[in-house]
Amino acid sequence: MMGHPAPMKGDEIALALEAKSRQPFREVLARILDAEPTPEAMREFAKKSPDRWAQAIAIFGRLGGFNDKLEVESSVVLDVSRMSDAELQVRLEKLREPIEAAPSDQSK
């Protein structure tokens, strides 16, 4: 079994949260996942409280990257509020390159 991520300190947590990082939550999530119930306990929980079971499935599904609109494989957070116009223009051009290079399907 893998070890838990190193705990973050107060200032590190504050900086990570300000940057909208998920890192502060990883240690807690690792501990929760490490304490998972047995399959039998999960079946009993589902039988006893099907509404709470469905809610738990929805929560863990979202944590796994799924939502009702699309499947999310990864996410990128970029704080553009502090970027200059020139930096934004460079980023935009880099994003447009693969789209413009892709062949267009005019036959449909």
Secondary structure, DSSP 8 states (H G I E B T S, - for coil): ---------HHHHHHHHHTT-SHHHHHHHHHHHHT---HHHHHHHHHH-HHHHHHHHHHHHHHTTB-SS-B-S------GGG--HHHHHHHHHHHHHHHHHS---TT-
